[in-house]
């Protein structure tokens, strides 16, 4: 009997459930750094001697925030994409069966169009996560 994996809702929504454990630990370290830097920034501005330390903390915090924000925005719609990919096979099957009925009723031109559109739609939906990853990589390289 197969084991059932339970995923926390927060991990599912932020996409960390599909990342390796080492990547999850990195995300938690960034979050901890953000919390600590949020506490330390007001203290760093209290004296002029610590101005340099405050600048380095601000730089680290802004870099961590930018990276985390970009990752959250890039993967915000991953659950929706996964639902579409999961539903594409049953829907394509129903449309293909409908196309076969068009053959039975003597409308072969409409049947071929329906079968072709169902097959092409299924393939494009299955490849949509790949397209999104390519777009993400292009965005990172710019």
Backbone as numpy.savetxt, mean C-alpha at the origin, in Angstrom:
# Nx Ny Nz CAx CAy CAz Cx Cy Cz
-4.65 -29.19 9.06 -5.49 -28.01 9.06 -4.60 -26.77 9.06
-4.96 -25.81 8.24 -4.13 -24.60 8.10 -4.32 -23.67 9.29
-3.24 -23.01 9.67 -3.31 -22.06 10.77 -3.91 -20.75 10.28
-4.62 -20.09 11.15 -5.20 -18.79 10.83 -4.34 -17.72 11.48
-3.93 -16.76 10.65 -3.11 -15.66 11.17 -4.02 -14.50 11.53
-3.86 -13.98 12.73 -4.64 -12.85 13.18 -3.78 -11.60 13.04
-4.33 -10.60 12.35 -3.60 -9.36 12.11 -4.34 -8.25 12.84
-3.61 -7.45 13.59 -4.22 -6.32 14.27 -4.74 -5.32 13.25
-5.84 -4.67 13.58 -6.46 -3.73 12.65 -5.50 -2.60 12.30
-4.81 -2.06 13.28 -3.87 -0.95 13.03 -2.76 -1.39 12.07
-2.23 -2.62 12.28 -1.18 -3.11 11.40 -1.71 -3.33 9.98
-2.96 -3.78 9.87 -3.55 -3.98 8.56 -3.72 -2.65 7.83
-4.20 -1.64 8.54 -4.48 -0.36 7.90 -3.20 0.38 7.52
-2.12 0.27 8.30 -0.91 0.99 7.93 0.02 0.15 7.06
-0.35 -1.10 6.77 0.38 -1.92 5.83 1.61 -2.62 6.39
1.84 -2.53 7.70 3.03 -3.15 8.26 2.90 -4.66 8.41
1.70 -5.20 8.30 1.51 -6.65 8.48 2.19 -7.44 7.37
2.36 -6.85 6.18 2.97 -7.59 5.08 4.46 -7.30 4.95
4.99 -6.47 5.83 6.42 -6.19 5.82 7.14 -7.21 6.68
8.41 -7.47 6.35 9.17 -8.39 7.21 9.33 -7.82 8.62
9.60 -8.71 9.57 9.70 -8.31 10.97 10.79 -7.25 11.17
11.89 -7.34 10.43 12.96 -6.35 10.59 12.48 -4.97 10.15
11.68 -4.90 9.10 11.14 -3.63 8.63 10.15 -3.06 9.65
9.35 -3.94 10.28 8.42 -3.49 11.32 9.18 -2.89 12.49
10.30 -3.50 12.83 11.11 -2.98 13.93 11.66 -1.59 13.58
12.04 -1.40 12.30 12.53 -0.09 11.86 11.44 0.97 11.97
10.21 0.59 11.60 9.10 1.54 11.69 8.85 1.92 13.15
8.92 0.93 14.04 8.72 1.22 15.46 9.83 2.10 16.00
11.08 1.90 15.53 12.18 2.75 15.96 11.96 4.19 15.51
11.46 4.36 14.29 11.19 5.71 13.78 10.10 6.37 14.62
9.07 5.62 14.95 8.01 6.17 15.78 8.54 6.57 17.15
9.37 5.71 17.74 9.97 6.04 19.04 10.85 7.28 18.94
11.60 7.39 17.85 12.45 8.56 17.64 11.60 9.82 17.53
10.48 9.71 16.83 9.60 10.87 16.69 9.04 11.30 18.03
8.65 10.34 18.85 8.12 10.67 20.17 9.19 11.32 21.03
10.38 10.73 21.02 11.46 11.27 21.83 11.88 12.66 21.35
11.95 12.82 20.04 12.35 14.13 19.52 11.25 15.17 19.77
10.00 14.74 19.78 8.91 15.66 20.10 9.00 16.15 21.53
9.53 15.34 22.42 9.71 15.74 23.81 10.97 16.57 23.96
12.01 16.24 23.20 13.29 16.90 23.36 13.40 18.24 22.64
12.62 18.47 21.62 12.75 19.72 20.86 12.49 20.95 21.73
11.43 21.01 22.56 11.27 22.19 23.41 12.42 22.36 24.39
12.97 21.27 24.91 14.11 21.38 25.81 15.35 21.88 25.09
15.51 21.50 23.86 16.69 21.92 23.11 16.65 23.42 22.79
15.47 23.98 22.66 15.36 25.42 22.37 15.50 26.27 23.62
15.59 25.66 24.79 15.60 26.44 26.02 16.91 27.20 26.23
18.04 26.68 25.75 19.30 27.40 25.92 19.99 27.53 24.58
20.82 28.55 24.46 21.54 28.80 23.22 22.66 27.78 23.02
23.18 27.21 24.09 24.27 26.25 23.98 23.82 24.97 23.30
22.54 24.69 23.38 22.03 23.47 22.78 21.41 23.71 21.41
21.68 24.84 20.81 21.07 25.17 19.53 21.51 24.20 18.43
22.76 23.83 18.45 23.25 22.90 17.43 22.57 21.53 17.58
22.41 21.07 18.81 21.74 19.79 19.06 20.29 19.85 18.60
19.67 21.01 18.80 18.27 21.16 18.39 18.16 21.08 16.87
19.11 21.65 16.16 19.08 21.59 14.70 19.23 20.16 14.21
20.13 19.41 14.83 20.30 18.03 14.40 19.06 17.20 14.72
18.42 17.45 15.86 17.19 16.73 16.22 16.08 17.10 15.24
15.99 18.39 14.90 14.96 18.83 13.94 15.17 18.16 12.59
16.41 18.05 12.16 16.71 17.43 10.87 16.33 15.95 10.88
16.70 15.27 11.94 16.36 13.84 12.06 14.86 13.66 12.11
14.19 14.50 12.88 12.72 14.38 13.02 12.04 14.66 11.70
12.46 15.72 10.99 11.79 16.05 9.73 12.05 14.98 8.68
13.24 14.39 8.67 13.53 13.30 7.73 12.67 12.09 8.05
12.56 11.75 9.32 11.76 10.59 9.72 10.28 10.81 9.43
9.80 12.03 9.69 8.39 12.34 9.42 8.12 12.28 7.93
9.03 12.83 7.11 8.83 12.81 5.66 8.80 11.38 5.13
9.72 10.54 5.62 9.74 9.16 5.15 8.51 8.38 5.57
8.10 8.57 6.80 6.91 7.87 7.30 5.65 8.34 6.58
5.54 9.65 6.38 4.37 10.20 5.69 4.31 9.70 4.26
5.44 9.69 3.57 5.46 9.19 2.19 5.06 7.73 2.13
5.55 6.95 3.08 5.21 5.52 3.10 3.71 5.33 3.37
3.16 6.09 4.30 1.74 5.96 4.61 0.88 6.37 3.42
1.26 7.44 2.74 0.48 7.88 1.58 0.60 6.89 0.42
1.79 6.34 0.23 2.00 5.41 -0.88 1.21 4.12 -0.69
1.02 3.71 0.55 0.35 2.43 0.80 -1.03 2.59 1.43
-1.62 3.77 1.32 -2.92 4.01 1.94 -4.03 3.18 1.29
-3.93 2.96 0.00 -5.00 2.24 -0.71 -4.66 0.78 -0.97
-3.63 0.24 -0.33 -3.29 -1.16 -0.52 -4.42 -2.11 -0.13
-5.13 -1.89 0.98 -6.24 -2.81 1.28 -7.33 -2.80 0.22
-7.61 -1.63 -0.35 -8.63 -1.55 -1.41 -8.15 -2.30 -2.65
-6.89 -2.13 -3.00 -6.32 -2.83 -4.16 -6.38 -4.33 -3.94
-6.08 -4.78 -2.75 -6.12 -6.21 -2.47 -7.53 -6.77 -2.56
-8.51 -5.98 -2.15 -9.91 -6.42 -2.27 -10.29 -6.55 -3.75
-9.89 -5.56 -4.57 -10.19 -5.63 -6.01 -9.53 -6.85 -6.66
-8.29 -7.12 -6.29 -7.58 -8.28 -6.85 -8.28 -9.58 -6.42
-8.72 -9.64 -5.19 -9.38 -10.85 -4.71 -10.74 -11.06 -5.37
-11.45 -9.97 -5.66 -12.79 -10.09 -6.27 -12.74 -10.24 -7.79
-11.57 -10.03 -8.40 -11.52 -10.03 -9.86 -11.81 -11.41 -10.45
-11.36 -12.48 -9.82 -11.60 -13.82 -10.37 -13.08 -14.20 -10.35
-13.80 -14.03 -9.24 -15.23 -14.38 -9.30 -16.02 -13.52 -10.29
-15.70 -12.25 -10.35 -16.44 -11.38 -11.27 -16.11 -11.73 -12.71
-14.83 -11.97 -13.01 -14.45 -12.35 -14.37 -15.10 -13.67 -14.76
-15.22 -14.59 -13.82 -15.87 -15.88 -14.11 -17.34 -15.68 -14.48
-18.01 -14.83 -13.76 -19.43 -14.57 -14.05 -19.58 -13.93 -15.43
-18.71 -12.97 -15.74 -18.79 -12.30 -17.04 -18.46 -13.28 -18.17
-17.49 -14.16 -17.96 -17.16 -15.16 -18.98 -18.34 -16.11 -19.22
-19.00 -16.51 -18.17 -20.18 -17.37 -18.34 -21.27 -16.63 -19.09
-21.44 -15.34 -18.79 -22.41 -14.53 -19.54 -22.06 -14.46 -21.02
-20.75 -14.35 -21.31 -20.32 -14.34 -22.71 -20.64 -15.65 -23.40
-20.52 -16.75 -22.68 -20.86 -18.05 -23.26 -22.36 -18.14 -23.57
-23.19 -17.53 -22.74 -24.63 -17.51 -23.02 -24.93 -16.73 -24.29
-24.14 -15.68 -24.55 -24.34 -14.94 -25.80 -24.10 -15.85 -27.01
-23.11 -16.76 -26.91 -22.91 -17.74 -27.99 -24.14 -18.62 -28.16
-24.73 -19.03 -27.04 -25.89 -19.91 -27.11 -27.08 -19.22 -27.76
-27.19 -17.91 -27.59 -28.31 -17.17 -28.15 -28.03 -16.64 -29.54
-26.89 -17.01 -30.12 -26.59 -16.64 -31.50 -25.98 -15.27 -31.68
-25.51 -14.65 -30.63 -24.89 -13.32 -30.75 -23.37 -13.47 -30.58
-22.75 -14.06 -31.60 -21.33 -14.41 -31.47 -20.44 -13.18 -31.39
-20.78 -12.10 -32.11 -19.94 -10.89 -32.05 -19.93 -10.30 -30.63
-21.09 -10.23 -30.03 -21.18 -9.72 -28.66 -20.50 -10.68 -27.68
-20.58 -11.98 -27.94 -19.94 -12.97 -27.08 -18.42 -12.80 -27.10
-17.84 -12.67 -28.31 -16.38 -12.50 -28.39 -15.93 -11.21 -27.71
-16.70 -10.14 -27.87 -16.36 -8.87 -27.22 -16.40 -9.01 -25.70
-17.43 -9.69 -25.22 -17.56 -9.88 -23.76 -16.42 -10.72 -23.21
-16.10 -11.82 -23.89 -15.00 -12.68 -23.44 -13.66 -11.95 -23.47
-13.44 -11.18 -24.52 -12.18 -10.43 -24.64 -12.08 -9.37 -23.55
-13.14 -8.64 -23.30 -13.12 -7.60 -22.28 -12.96 -8.19 -20.88
-13.60 -9.32 -20.61 -13.47 -9.96 -19.29 -12.03 -10.44 -19.06
-11.45 -11.05 -20.07 -10.07 -11.53 -19.94 -9.09 -10.39 -19.77
-9.23 -9.35 -20.56 -8.33 -8.20 -20.46 -8.50 -7.48 -19.13
-9.73 -7.33 -18.68 -9.98 -6.69 -17.39 -9.39 -7.48 -16.25
-9.52 -8.81 -16.29 -8.95 -9.65 -15.23 -7.43 -9.52 -15.19
-6.79 -9.56 -16.34 -5.33 -9.46 -16.40 -4.87 -8.11 -15.87
-5.53 -7.02 -16.28 -5.12 -5.68 -15.83 -5.32 -5.51 -14.33
-6.40 -6.06 -13.79 -6.62 -5.95 -12.34 -5.57 -6.75 -11.58
-5.21 -7.93 -12.08 -4.18 -8.72 -11.42 -2.81 -8.04 -11.48
-2.56 -7.27 -12.53 -1.28 -6.58 -12.67 -1.25 -5.20 -12.01
-2.39 -4.73 -11.51 -2.44 -3.38 -10.94 -1.49 -3.18 -9.76
-1.28 -4.15 -8.85 -0.27 -3.93 -7.80 1.14 -3.74 -8.38
1.44 -4.45 -9.46 2.74 -4.28 -10.11 2.87 -2.87 -10.68
1.81 -2.38 -11.33 1.83 -1.02 -11.88 2.03 0.01 -10.78
1.36 -0.20 -9.64 1.50 0.75 -8.53 2.92 0.74 -7.97
3.54 -0.43 -7.89 4.93 -0.50 -7.41 5.88 0.18 -8.38
5.64 0.02 -9.68 6.48 0.69 -10.68 6.34 2.20 -10.53
5.11 2.69 -10.39 4.90 4.13 -10.21 5.56 4.64 -8.94
5.51 3.85 -7.87 6.16 4.24 -6.62 7.66 4.34 -6.80
8.26 3.38 -7.50 9.70 3.41 -7.74 10.09 4.60 -8.61
9.27 4.92 -9.60 9.55 6.09 -10.44 9.46 7.35 -9.59
8.49 7.42 -8.71 8.35 8.59 -7.83 9.53 8.73 -6.89
10.06 7.61 -6.39 11.20 7.66 -5.49 12.47 8.11 -6.21
12.58 7.73 -7.49 13.81 8.06 -8.22 13.85 9.52 -8.67
12.71 10.17 -8.67 12.68 11.58 -9.12 13.06 12.51 -8.01
